[in-house]
Amino acid sequence: MYRTMLLALALPLMLVACAYQVIDLGIHPGFDSSEPTGINSFGQVSGFSSKNNGTFRRAFFYDTPGCTRIDVGAAVPEEASSEAAAINDHAMVVGTFKRTDGRLRAFSFHQGVFRDLGVDDRLDQHALAVNKGGTIVGFQSVPGLSTEEAVAYSNGEAVTFPTFVVVPPSGTAPVNRAVGIGEFGEVTGPLRVSGGSVLGMKFFPNLNRWFKIRAASPHPVLPDFDRVMQPQAINAKGNVTGAIGSAVPHAFLSRNHFEPTQDLGTLDPAHPEWFSVANGLNGSARVVGVAQSATDITAFLYNGTTMIDLNTRLEGTSWRLIGAVAINDKGQIAAQGSFNNGPRRAVLLVPVGLFGSIGQVCPPVLR
């Protein structure tokens, strides 16, 4: 009883980790590197392995509780090139595969069943995100053209969203991509407009309407902070993160689309000319991504007040983190790293907390 009470009291502090253990998620045999793309509440990670020539990829998800990498690519028709983009709490994986005729197709993979989500063979279609309820979003495009349109996949169809009034009263345009979806159906994505501007957008399903995320204040040194916003992810509270600016982007956090977007800055406030890009956030608005340091690029965590170089929080290892893509409410982070300057590999960072190392979570799979 006493031990249970201590653990309950310590749990919130454990999640404010002073260090992380690294779980190597491996690389498919015959491939050269691996990259994570998403994480769910149980620490299961979606991703893909790739070859150095960049021509072929193979989707997977890592079942962390079972310490097993599930070969999603084996279920793809003719084992064509495939890329997992996200995973939800039911271990549903979504992504894109390339058919032998060159068409790009959105897919889902759940409990061993693979599904092509689209029906229009004239279009390239991509799945980018999925929420706990299984709602899948992404975008579609006409091959050979640069135009893209955000869609939701439902009952074998790609359903488009309402357009947004860019130039009142009748100048409308579609949001280009649905890059993230929250648990209550709120969606975020970018909208490219004339003049090179990119608007950050947020969709409210109860209103069936897109709203513009308010821009950040102009930066005193860097251009385009108030003209270019690229959302990357949205959480259950509707908070949105991504990057603002173009020449030198900075990570941003929007807690309310009516309020000015927050510039999360860089790893060193004395160097605003360094870049940072946010890729994911959890329910507490802890943000992860990739950022420039004095010597290299690195994975970062924004803990609510400060941007932290995650390489400074690893537990005495030979790993070097390159970037982070997603974080769950337990503080587990999907990232990419290199071991002893070897190939880039998908990894899972597990918070250590107050009680020190949690031991070997999964056996190493380095080859």
PEVENDA-V845112 format. One record per helix or strand of 2 or more residues. SS is the DSSP state (@ for helix, = for strand). FROM is the first residue (numbers start at 0). TO is the last residue. If there is no record, write none. Layout:
BEGIN
ss = (SS SS)
from = (FROM FROM)
to = (TO TO)
END
This chain:
BEGIN
ss = (@ = = = = @ = @ @ = = = = = = = = = = = = @ = = = = = = = = = = @ = = =)
from = (1 19 32 44 56 63 67 71 76 81 92 103 112 122 135 147 156 163 170 179 186 193 197 208 227 239 249 261 275 286 296 306 309 318 332 343)
to = (13 23 38 49 62 65 69 74 78 86 97 109 115 129 141 153 159 166 172 180 191 195 203 211 233 243 253 264 280 291 301 308 312 326 338 350)
END
